[in-house]
């Protein structure tokens, strides 16, 4: 039987944490398909995160101007 040494490296392998909190968002019918058509199904969550961040930034800037 082949012997594979176990690493003494304490770092964990795998994807680094995204530092995000999962939430449920209900979108109008057809919106997920529109997003998928633009960015692809595997990029849907990233698109929504970016859109929310952009809108928050826009509204925060607008509230400072009032």
C-alpha positions as CSV (number, residue, x, y, z in Angstrom):
1,X,0.0,0.0,0.0
2,X,1.3,3.5,-0.8
3,X,2.0,5.8,2.1
4,X,1.0,9.4,1.8
5,X,2.6,11.7,4.4
6,X,0.2,14.0,6.3
7,X,1.3,17.7,6.0
8,X,2.1,19.6,9.2
9,X,0.8,22.7,7.5
10,X,-2.0,24.1,9.7
11,X,-3.6,26.1,6.8
12,X,-6.9,24.7,5.5
13,X,-7.4,23.9,1.9
14,X,-10.3,24.8,-0.3
15,X,-12.1,28.0,-1.1
16,X,-11.4,31.0,1.0
17,X,-14.5,32.4,2.9
18,X,-16.5,34.9,0.9
19,X,-17.6,36.8,4.1
20,X,-21.2,36.8,2.9
21,X,-24.4,36.0,4.6
22,X,-26.9,33.9,2.7
23,X,-30.4,35.4,2.3
24,X,-33.5,34.6,0.4
25,X,-34.5,37.2,-2.2
26,X,-37.7,36.8,-4.1
27,X,-37.4,38.2,-7.6
28,X,-40.2,39.0,-10.1
29,X,-40.9,36.2,-12.6
30,X,-38.5,36.3,-15.5
31,X,-35.8,38.4,-13.7
32,X,-33.5,35.4,-13.0
33,X,-33.7,34.4,-16.6
34,X,-32.8,37.9,-17.8
35,X,-29.8,37.9,-15.4
36,X,-28.7,34.5,-16.7
37,X,-29.0,35.6,-20.3
38,X,-26.6,38.5,-19.6
39,X,-24.0,37.0,-17.3
40,X,-24.7,33.2,-17.2
41,X,-26.3,31.1,-14.6
42,X,-23.0,30.5,-12.7
43,X,-22.5,34.3,-12.2
44,X,-26.0,35.1,-11.0
45,X,-25.2,35.6,-7.3
46,X,-22.1,37.7,-8.1
47,X,-24.2,39.9,-10.4
48,X,-26.8,40.4,-7.7
49,X,-24.1,41.2,-5.1
50,X,-22.6,43.8,-7.4
51,X,-25.9,45.3,-8.3
52,X,-26.9,45.7,-4.6
53,X,-23.5,47.2,-3.7
54,X,-23.8,49.7,-6.6
55,X,-27.3,50.7,-5.6
56,X,-26.3,51.1,-1.9
57,X,-23.4,53.3,-2.9
58,X,-25.7,55.4,-5.2
59,X,-28.3,55.9,-2.5
60,X,-25.7,56.7,0.2
61,X,-24.1,59.3,-2.0
62,X,-27.6,60.8,-2.8
63,X,-28.5,61.0,0.9
64,X,-25.3,62.9,1.7
65,X,-26.1,65.5,-1.0
66,X,-29.5,66.2,0.5
